[in-house]
């Protein structure tokens, strides 16, 4: 039986609200199908507009085997292309980020304008028409300074996600930020295990002591909407101009979460990490606006900074995690913030999670592993992700998508 047929069979027969069979976490054929059905067809977080603010600035990212370059062209417009020369296929931009007046392939010096058109190809035959060749474009969308790309010929609509997220980000003026720090971490675990770990705090009290000093964990109500204390907090934030509540879409979820008593930010002591606050944020705690977008990222926006977590699969049992910290563009390191203090809690949390997911990977690789039940109280977001994944892959493989009402039992 082929990997495609085997995956379709396992998806069609798996028990809902249970973890996936082992092959989903370590099989090379299943990994290739994940790239084909998820990462090559969905919107992927690529970076930030502030990272490519001027013409010629670019960032690159690898989506599976495909390198993508996202840049600002001479007119100031955002563009994205496959980072592949149209001559013999060499990668063009080799750095993670940079600035160039034109894009020149390092192999034979074919050169492209920032709009993707071929500018120069030396020593070609007379019949060669450079106007007939240009870099292959990739779809690009933005929401409040965040950039997403999709390599599919016909991508899914970006509008539901953009329209849901934008009103909640507007009061923070996220477009007026700068990148304070970015770091990469390779985790030896399947990308789905990394997502699952990030979508629950079942493990937080025992494994993230620094995080839970400030992130309030309330298990008194099954949902945020049913907690009177949360509803009262939301109303207070709304009156201050910061929309609050819960938004739940097909491939995203978002909500405003409280912090512990006296904390106004996720830092070691709960005090602001950055003196220059974002947008019109008040001095008192408005908690965090937290959201996730499948399959590639989640983020937290506090009154003083933004933390973004992105994951990209680089093998059946390996994932690249990129963390980004954003601050007000006028904030100065050493005056308005101490970088070590800004980074500390999330750096520790990422290191702790690396240990957790790598241990998890070793466990699911065992011949003794079999799918186990998720907590329908503490792992609802994990259930949503897993059922979204199964539904998306079933649809891709021709097995028919599950009904939305079935996603969370």
Beta strands, then each sheet from edge to edge (+ up, - down):
strand 1: 44-48
strand 2: 57-63
strand 3: 66-72
strand 4: 78-82
strand 5: 97-99
strand 6: 103-104
strand 7: 111-112
strand 8: 118-120
strand 9: 139-143
strand 10: 146-150
strand 11: 177-187
strand 12: 246-248
strand 13: 252-257
strand 14: 288-293
strand 15: 297-301
strand 16: 306-315
strand 17: 318-328
sheet 1: 1+ 10- 9+
sheet 2: 4+ 3- 2+ 5-
sheet 3: 6+ 7- 8+
sheet 4: 11+ 17- 16+ 15- 14+ 13- 12+
end
